[in-house]
Amino acid sequence: MSEKMLKNKLDLTLLRYIMLGINITACLFIAILFYATSNLACVKTDADVFLSSLNRVPKNPRTLLIFTALFSALFFAAFAVREISVRHTRTVTAISLYADAVLTILLLVVLRFNYNGFILYLLANIIYYIKSSRKFTVIAFGSFLYMICSYDVISVYFPLFSVKDYFLFYDRAVQHRLFFIFYVLCNLNFVCFIIFSAEISRRQKSTIDKIRLLYAKLRDANTALKEYADIKERMGETRERNRLAMEIHDTIGHTLTGISVGVDTCLAIMDVNPQAAKKQLSVISSVAKQGISDVRRSVRALHGEDEQTSLNAEIREMLDKTRSAAGIAIKYISDVPLDFQGDERKTVFRVIQESVTNAIRHGKATEITIRISMEGTNLLIIVQDNGSGCADFACGFGTTHIRERLSMLGGTADFYSAAGEGFTVRAIMPVRIEKNGTKSENGDEK
């Protein structure tokens, strides 16, 4: 419990403690007055005159005082049990509140409704402890009892002795003091109840304001979440479009490059060597069919289906098809077991595929060398060609996607070129040592 909450609780407890003290004082004041005035009247010579002027008198003022003191003590005990009890449970609270209600009724009867302030004390405890909706029904009933359980109302129907009549036994100066004490106690109890109710209302309003503020924040957060969800959905759509674009570029683009180079070769040798051209067209047909197979494999990969062949075998197969279709020399050197899966597998394959495609399409290369090795905990891929190169290199669609694929895995790609000196791709991709770093494989060259 925070310091502020504890202070608020102590403030309300102090108010109820003051009300308890006022009520006990008022009841004992009335009971002592009955007892003392009766004894004093008996020793005076005009006692008969005074007693005969009263409508009713207590049968035994001493018994009335004893019961009032006893019930007041029980009130204090119930308060102590409720506030000081170590095991402050709902059962303890309910029993103590029932005890307060019973003691209130008993004091009303004993004092013949000359004082009904304990009803306000009971209502204060009900307001403080009861949290359910039944609280308002009990409060309404208690307020009704407070209005009707007064001497002025009950005495209309039943003959009762009045504390105000006992005040008249004394001289005027004493009467004024007694009336002052009696009404101050009654009004002070009522004022404490009003202050208590106002404080409860203020705190409830503060709680409602906090709830409204939290609701407003929750509504704003909900709106922000909806906007975030929309943005995330659009980002997901954008990522998916980019992913599809990369797959189309890497698969269909590579296949069409091989077919284009192969067709150019056929056109060049068609008149000179028809048989060689026919053989080349057969290779082109095989490349086209392989392209269809690559597209299907890409679709399966987009759906998360596992590859059945090893990555090394897949790379060799792709390079063989490219070599046959384009009629160029390709060397593939690797001393690393490429047993990757998922994004790592796809990235390695696409980096090599895109680099070879760019070497053929843009560099017009006739020789390409691919080297794969480990550099510490990183996989190093170098693709060199003898193409035309370029003096002012700028990333295009393919090289941009190479960098994007590698960056998603924490890798990098650098490109080196000069006019007439070919083109070099140097790609670095971090790998998991426990998966790949301790393995080695004899290199192969083709």
WONOR-V291187 format. One line per field, one symbol per residue. phi: phi as a letter, one per 30 degrees, with the letter a starting at -180 (. if undefined). psi: psi as a letter, one per 30 degrees, with the letter a starting at -180 (. if undefined). A space follows every 10 residues. Layout:
BEGIN
phi: ???
psi: ???
END
This chain:
BEGIN
phi: .ddddddddd dddddddddd dddddddded dddedddddd ddccdcdddd dddddbbddb eddddddddd ddddeddddd ddccedcdcd ddddddddde dddddddedd dhidbbdddd ddddddddcd cdddeddddd dddddddcdb edddddcbdb dcdddddddc ddddeddddd dddddddddd dddddddddd dddddddddd dddddddddd dddddddddd dddddddddd dddddddddd cddddddddd dddeddddce ddbedddddd dddddddddd dddddddddd ddcidddccd dedddddddd dddddcibcb cbbbcbddcd bidddddedd dddddddddd dcchdcbbbc bbacbiccdc cbbcbcddia dcdbdcdddd deddddddci cbbbbbabei cibbcbcbbd bdddcbdccb bddbbb
psi: kleeeeeeee eeeeeeeeee eeeeeeeeee eeeeeeeeee efflfgeeee effkellkej eeeeeeeeee eeeeeeeeee eeffkeiile eeeeeeeeee eeeeeeeeee ghgfkgffee eeeeeeeeek flffeeeeee eeeeeeefhl eeeefefkkl kkfeefeffl leeeeeeeee eeeeeeeeee eeeeeeeeee eeeeeeeeee eeeeeeeeee eeeeeeeeee eeeeeeeeee eeeeeeeeee deeeeeeeee eeeeeeeege eeieeeeeee eeeeeeeeee eeeeeeeeee efggkkkfll eeeeeeeeee eeeeefhlkk kjkkgkjihl lbeeeeeeee eeeeeeeeee eefhlfkkkk kklkjbgkkk kkjklgafak ejkkkaeeee eeeeeeefgg llkkkkllkg gakkkjkkkk ljefeffgll kkllk.
END
